[in-house]
């Protein structure tokens, strides 16, 4: 399910705001036979606010702030064909687009958080507009992937598990 909402707030004749929020949740569409769980689901939510102020006829300010968080049980891959280098029976029988089952021993996930703020100032001076734009944003993402698609370790086959954090800041 998903829900979204917004509200406009007139603080005064010269200041107004708009605030939005969303939430989404999905259980997933693939069954992991190794763990008994459903996968490829998610939980997302976020908020955003915009405030516009016109303190004088020559000055306009726009302030924006947002926050978003997601917790995904993602991204299990359905096997459509068998790689030739794997022993028979290690992977489930491929059923192309009919498959909704996997057997992975590592729980896949994506955890993500982002937030930011920005300010735009427009100042009219002598028939010209001087604009300032400044912002700051943070991003944090960790992904966990099962790259071998195996339900357990097998002698002679490498376990391919990937845990990859990514972070960033911009100004």
C-alpha positions in Angstrom: 0.0 0.0 0.0 1.0 3.6 -0.5 -0.2 6.9 1.0 0.7 10.4 0.1 -0.5 13.7 1.4 0.2 17.4 1.1 -0.9 20.5 2.9 -0.5 24.2 1.9 -0.1 26.6 4.8 -0.4 30.4 4.3 1.6 31.7 7.3 1.0 35.4 6.3 0.6 37.5 3.1 4.3 37.3 2.6 5.1 33.7 3.7 3.6 30.5 2.5 4.5 26.8 2.8 3.8 23.4 1.3 4.5 20.2 3.2 4.3 16.7 1.8 4.8 13.2 3.1 4.6 9.7 1.8 4.7 6.1 3.0 4.8 2.9 1.1 4.9 -0.8 2.1 5.1 -3.9 -0.1 5.6 -7.5 1.2 7.4 -8.7 -1.9 6.6 -11.0 -4.8 9.2 -13.8 -4.7 9.5 -16.7 -2.1 12.9 -17.6 -0.8 12.8 -21.3 -0.2 16.1 -21.3 1.8 14.7 -18.8 4.5 10.9 -19.2 4.1 10.5 -15.4 3.6 9.0 -13.4 0.8 11.5 -11.0 -0.8 11.7 -8.0 -3.2 9.5 -6.0 -0.8 10.1 -2.6 0.7 9.1 0.1 3.2 9.7 3.7 2.1 8.8 7.0 3.8 9.7 10.6 3.5 8.8 14.2 4.1 9.4 17.5 2.3 8.8 21.1 3.2 8.9 24.3 1.0 8.7 27.7 2.5 8.5 30.8 0.2 8.9 34.2 1.7 8.7 37.6 0.0 9.9 39.9 2.8 10.1 42.9 0.4 9.0 43.6 -3.2 12.7 43.1 -4.3 13.5 40.0 -2.3 12.2 36.4 -2.5 13.4 33.5 -0.5 12.7 29.8 -1.1 13.8 27.3 1.5 13.4 23.5 0.9 14.2 20.6 3.2 13.6 16.9 2.7 14.2 13.5 4.3 13.7 10.1 2.9 14.3 6.6 4.3 13.9 3.2 2.7 14.3 -0.3 3.9 14.1 -2.8 1.0 14.2 -6.5 1.1 15.6 -6.3 -2.4 16.9 -7.4 -4.9 16.6 -11.2 -5.3 17.1 -12.3 -8.9 15.1 -15.0 -10.5 17.2 -17.5 -12.5 15.9 -17.9 -16.0 18.7 -20.2 -17.2 21.5 -22.3 -15.6 25.1 -21.1 -15.9 27.1 -23.9 -17.5 29.8 -23.8 -14.8 27.5 -24.8 -11.9 26.9 -28.3 -10.7 23.5 -29.8 -11.4 21.1 -29.5 -8.5 22.9 -26.6 -6.8 20.4 -24.1 -8.3 16.7 -24.4 -8.6 15.3 -25.6 -11.9 15.0 -22.6 -14.2 11.4 -21.8 -15.3 12.1 -18.5 -17.1 9.4 -16.0 -16.5 7.2 -18.5 -14.5 9.6 -18.6 -11.6 8.7 -16.9 -8.3 11.0 -18.9 -6.1 14.7 -18.5 -5.2 17.0 -20.3 -2.8 19.5 -17.9 -1.4 21.3 -18.2 1.9 22.1 -14.5 2.3 19.3 -12.1 3.0 19.3 -9.4 0.4 18.7 -5.8 1.4 19.0 -2.2 0.5 19.0 0.4 3.3 19.0 4.0 2.2 18.7 7.4 3.9 18.9 10.8 2.2 18.3 14.3 3.5 19.0 17.8 2.2 18.3 21.5 2.5 18.5 24.3 0.0 18.0 28.1 -0.1 17.3 30.2 -3.1 17.4 34.0 -2.7 16.3 36.3 -5.6 17.1 40.0 -5.2 16.1 42.6 -7.7 18.6 45.4 -8.0 18.5 48.2 -10.6 16.4 46.2 -13.0 18.5 43.0 -12.7 18.0 39.9 -10.6 20.8 38.6 -8.4 20.2 34.9 -7.5 22.0 32.9 -4.8 21.5 29.1 -4.6 23.0 27.1 -1.8 22.4 23.5 -0.7 23.6 20.6 1.3 22.7 16.9 0.8 23.7 13.7 2.5 23.2 10.2 1.1 23.8 6.9 2.8 23.1 3.5 1.1 24.1 0.0 2.0 23.3 -2.9 -0.3 23.6 -6.6 0.5 23.5 -9.0 -2.4 23.7 -12.8 -2.8 25.6 -13.2 -6.1 25.9 -17.0 -6.2 22.1 -17.7 -5.8 22.9 -20.8 -3.7 20.9 -22.0 -0.7 24.1 -23.2 1.0 27.9 -23.5 0.5 29.0 -26.2 -1.9 32.5 -27.7 -2.2 34.2 -26.3 -5.3 31.8 -23.4 -5.7 32.7 -19.9 -4.5 30.2 -18.0 -2.3 29.6 -14.6 -4.0 28.2 -12.3 -1.4 28.5 -8.5 -1.7 28.0 -5.9 1.0 28.5 -2.4 -0.4 28.1 0.8 1.6 27.9 4.0 -0.3 27.9 7.4 1.3 28.1 11.0 0.0 27.7 14.6 0.8 27.3 17.5 -1.6 27.3 21.2 -1.0 
